[in-house]
Amino acid sequence: MKVEQIYDFAAGFYDHLFGRAFQHGREKSAGRINDRAEHGAQVLEVGLGTGLSLPLYRQDLHITGIDISEKMLERARRRVASDDLKTDIRIMNMDATKLQFEDNRFDFVVAMYVASVVPDPAAFLREISRVCKVRGEVIVVNHFASQNRLVGAFERLLAGLESVIGFKSDFPLERVLNFADFQLIRLERVNAFRYWHLLHFRNAPQTGVEYPPPRLAYSSAAY
């Protein structure tokens, strides 16, 4: 099954399965943006889903949310209306590997639970870097392959079911951490059992310009 088919099917029960379970990561991501964004900043959320994160953003921010699943976005639109959200929110159906935005468009790009879902992670990373402003900030929240031998073996077993479960269970952290256009600001673990990572980057495309490295910050439970 294609990714959009899997998540169209899951739209009706997604919030019940993954709402509370993944909320800590959403709160951490939105909180970091709220703390660091200037008034009226432009924020792109890639993989908006049913819009569970939308009530968490500051009302002065301009939020654009995209997802490949129209069924998920229908629920996000209903959430905006039912919660009477005052934030400026734009919701669009779009492929994360083919973003329909100009270069240097957004101050912040956040992608929660997306990196291991997209069929072409390299294209996804290139695109979110492209549409983020130079020296803007990128936040990626995702599950990555465990360093624990037993857990890792189970993840590799599940990897064969990607077309059914909708994500790569053995997706390596290094695919994102070592992306050339990102400078790491902070890494921390989130959600239940701290099994997911939040990676906070400065967008520093390889243009020949030397950028000073950001000051790194690691949570005490980073690894």
Backbone hydrogen bonds, N-H to C=O, Kabsch-Sander energy under -0.5 kcal/mol:
donor,donor_aa,acceptor,acceptor_aa,energy
6,I,2,K,-2.2
7,Y,3,V,-2.3
8,D,4,E,-2.2
9,F,5,Q,-2.1
10,A,6,I,-1.7
11,A,7,Y,-0.9
11,A,8,D,-0.5
12,G,9,F,-0.5
13,F,10,A,-1.3
14,Y,10,A,-1.6
17,L,13,F,-1.7
18,F,14,Y,-3.2
19,G,15,D,-1.7
22,F,18,F,-1.2
23,Q,20,R,-0.9
26,R,22,F,-1.4
27,E,23,Q,-2.9
28,K,24,H,-2.4
29,S,25,G,-2.2
30,A,26,R,-2.8
31,G,27,E,-2.3
32,R,28,K,-2.0
33,I,29,S,-1.9
34,N,30,A,-3.0
35,D,31,G,-2.1
36,R,32,R,-1.4
37,A,33,I,-2.6
41,A,38,E,-1.8
43,V,41,A,-0.5
43,V,62,H,-3.0
44,L,108,F,-2.6
45,E,43,V,-0.5
45,E,64,T,-3.1
46,V,44,L,-0.6
46,V,110,V,-2.7
47,G,45,E,-0.5
47,G,66,I,-2.0
48,L,66,I,-2.6
51,G,48,L,-1.9
54,L,51,G,-1.2
56,L,53,S,-2.1
57,Y,54,L,-1.1
61,L,58,R,-1.2
62,H,41,A,-2.7
63,I,61,L,-0.7
63,I,88,D,-3.0
64,T,43,V,-2.8
65,G,90,R,-3.2
66,I,45,E,-2.5
67,D,92,M,-1.4
70,E,68,I,-0.7
73,L,69,S,-1.8
74,E,70,E,-2.1
75,R,71,K,-1.2
76,A,72,M,-1.6
77,R,73,L,-2.6
78,R,74,E,-1.8
79,R,75,R,-2.0
80,V,76,A,-2.1
81,A,77,R,-1.8
82,S,78,R,-3.1
83,D,79,R,-2.7
84,D,81,A,-0.6
85,L,80,V,-1.8
88,D,59,Q,-0.6
88,D,61,L,-0.9
89,I,87,T,-0.8
90,R,63,I,-2.7
92,M,65,G,-2.7
94,M,67,D,-1.9
94,M,92,M,-0.6
98,K,95,D,-1.8
101,F,99,L,-0.9
104,N,130,R,-2.5
105,R,102,E,-0.6
105,R,131,V,-1.5
106,F,131,V,-2.7
107,D,42,Q,-1.7
108,F,42,Q,-1.9
109,V,137,E,-2.2
110,V,44,L,-2.9
111,A,139,I,-2.8
112,M,46,V,-0.7
113,Y,111,A,-0.6
113,Y,141,V,-3.4
114,V,141,V,-0.6
117,V,114,V,-2.5
118,V,114,V,-1.9
124,F,120,D,-2.0
125,L,121,P,-2.4
126,R,122,A,-2.2
127,E,123,A,-2.3
128,I,124,F,-2.3
129,S,125,L,-1.9
130,R,126,R,-2.2
131,V,127,E,-2.2
132,C,128,I,-0.9
133,K,106,F,-3.4
135,R,203,N,-3.0
136,G,133,K,-2.8
137,E,107,D,-2.2
138,V,201,F,-2.0
139,I,109,V,-2.6
140,V,199,L,-2.6
141,V,111,A,-2.2
142,N,197,H,-2.1
144,F,195,Y,-0.6
145,A,171,F,-3.1
152,G,148,N,-3.2
153,A,149,R,-2.0
154,F,150,L,-1.9
155,E,151,V,-2.4
156,R,152,G,-2.2
157,L,153,A,-1.7
158,L,154,F,-2.3
159,A,155,E,-1.5
160,G,156,R,-0.5
160,G,157,L,-1.0
161,L,158,L,-2.8
162,E,159,A,-1.4
164,V,161,L,-2.1
165,I,161,L,-2.7
166,G,162,E,-2.2
168,K,116,S,-2.7
169,S,167,F,-0.9
171,F,168,K,-1.3
175,R,172,P,-1.3
176,V,173,L,-1.5
177,L,173,L,-2.6
178,N,174,E,-2.1
179,F,176,V,-1.6
182,F,179,F,-1.7
183,Q,202,R,-2.5
184,L,182,F,-0.5
185,I,200,H,-3.6
186,R,200,H,-1.8
187,L,217,A,-1.3
188,E,198,L,-2.1
190,V,196,W,-2.4
192,A,21,A,-0.7
194,R,191,N,-2.3
195,Y,192,A,-1.5
196,W,190,V,-1.7
197,H,142,N,-2.9
198,L,188,E,-3.5
199,L,140,V,-3.1
199,L,197,H,-0.5
200,H,186,R,-3.0
200,H,198,L,-0.5
201,F,138,V,-3.4
201,F,199,L,-0.5
202,R,183,Q,-3.0
203,N,136,G,-3.0
204,A,181,D,-3.3
204,A,202,R,-0.7
207,T,205,P,-1.7
211,Y,209,V,-0.6
216,L,214,P,-0.6
217,A,185,I,-2.1
219,S,187,L,-1.9
222,A,219,S,-1.5
